[in-house]
């Protein structure tokens, strides 16, 4: 779920069995960041970011 944030492209991530957490694009560092409460494997975070960053590619939909 995209969150209104005036500073970053930010998303709330809610996964069953995990605490919810946020991911955001740090424009200065040109890197995706995650909140400290993520508590999830790095590979899973990479997959989540990939889906958020390229939604049409993952769902097969085109703009």
C-alpha atoms as a printed R data frame, in Angstrom:
   type eleno elety resid chain resno      x       y       z
1  ATOM     1    CA   UNK     A     1  0.000   0.000   0.000
2  ATOM     2    CA   UNK     A     2  1.488   3.338  -1.051
3  ATOM     3    CA   UNK     A     3  1.755   5.912   1.732
4  ATOM     4    CA   UNK     A     4  1.535   9.674   1.228
5  ATOM     5    CA   UNK     A     5  5.048  10.918   1.946
6  ATOM     6    CA   UNK     A     6  6.361  14.268   0.735
7  ATOM     7    CA   UNK     A     7  9.983  13.109   0.871
8  ATOM     8    CA   UNK     A     8 10.166   9.513  -0.427
9  ATOM     9    CA   UNK     A     9  8.316   6.929  -2.507
10 ATOM    10    CA   UNK     A    10  7.035   4.952   0.514
11 ATOM    11    CA   UNK     A    11  5.004   1.768   0.924
12 ATOM    12    CA   UNK     A    12  3.513  -0.040   3.900
13 ATOM    13    CA   UNK     A    13  4.028  -3.801   3.690
14 ATOM    14    CA   UNK     A    14  1.694  -6.146   5.542
15 ATOM    15    CA   UNK     A    15  2.513  -9.867   5.484
16 ATOM    16    CA   UNK     A    16  0.691 -12.595   7.364
17 ATOM    17    CA   UNK     A    17  2.845 -13.838  10.228
18 ATOM    18    CA   UNK     A    18  5.093 -10.743  10.276
19 ATOM    19    CA   UNK     A    19  4.899  -7.280  11.769
20 ATOM    20    CA   UNK     A    20  3.974  -4.656   9.197
21 ATOM    21    CA   UNK     A    21  6.830  -2.456   8.046
22 ATOM    22    CA   UNK     A    22  7.694   0.247   5.528
23 ATOM    23    CA   UNK     A    23  9.990   0.369   2.530
24 ATOM    24    CA   UNK     A    24 11.016   3.591   0.785
25 ATOM    25    CA   UNK     A    25 13.308   4.865  -1.923
26 ATOM    26    CA   UNK     A    26 16.056   7.088  -0.526
27 ATOM    27    CA   UNK     A    27 16.605   9.347  -3.532
28 ATOM    28    CA   UNK     A    28 19.920  10.745  -2.227
29 ATOM    29    CA   UNK     A    29 21.421   7.296  -1.674
30 ATOM    30    CA   UNK     A    30 19.554   5.859  -4.683
31 ATOM    31    CA   UNK     A    31 18.742   2.833  -2.549
32 ATOM    32    CA   UNK     A    32 15.620   1.196  -1.131
33 ATOM    33    CA   UNK     A    33 15.485   1.222   2.669
34 ATOM    34    CA   UNK     A    34 13.354  -0.767   5.126
35 ATOM    35    CA   UNK     A    35 12.157   0.054   8.605
36 ATOM    36    CA   UNK     A    36 14.012  -1.620  11.471
37 ATOM    37    CA   UNK     A    37 10.903  -3.609  12.381
38 ATOM    38    CA   UNK     A    38 10.929  -5.531   9.070
39 ATOM    39    CA   UNK     A    39 12.307  -8.758  10.636
40 ATOM    40    CA   UNK     A    40 12.167 -10.582   7.294
41 ATOM    41    CA   UNK     A    41 14.756 -12.252   5.086
42 ATOM    42    CA   UNK     A    42 16.682  -9.940   2.736
43 ATOM    43    CA   UNK     A    43 15.656 -12.012  -0.324
44 ATOM    44    CA   UNK     A    44 11.978 -11.537   0.548
45 ATOM    45    CA   UNK     A    45 12.495  -7.785   0.909
46 ATOM    46    CA   UNK     A    46 14.180  -7.709  -2.506
47 ATOM    47    CA   UNK     A    47 11.188  -9.519  -4.031
48 ATOM    48    CA   UNK     A    48  8.734  -7.108  -2.386
49 ATOM    49    CA   UNK     A    49 10.691  -4.090  -3.632
50 ATOM    50    CA   UNK     A    50 10.819  -5.603  -7.122
51 ATOM    51    CA   UNK     A    51  7.039  -5.966  -7.167
52 ATOM    52    CA   UNK     A    52  6.478  -2.445  -5.844
53 ATOM    53    CA   UNK     A    53  9.000  -0.888  -8.201
54 ATOM    54    CA   UNK     A    54  7.771  -2.750 -11.327
55 ATOM    55    CA   UNK     A    55  4.102  -3.676 -10.698
56 ATOM    56    CA   UNK     A    56  3.157  -4.153 -14.364
57 ATOM    57    CA   UNK     A    57  6.105  -6.497 -14.953
58 ATOM    58    CA   UNK     A    58  5.086  -8.788 -12.062
59 ATOM    59    CA   UNK     A    59  1.362  -8.858 -12.803
60 ATOM    60    CA   UNK     A    60  1.608  -9.051 -16.561
61 ATOM    61    CA   UNK     A    61 -0.374  -5.805 -16.935
62 ATOM    62    CA   UNK     A    62  0.743  -2.988 -19.170
63 ATOM    63    CA   UNK     A    63  0.134   0.729 -18.822
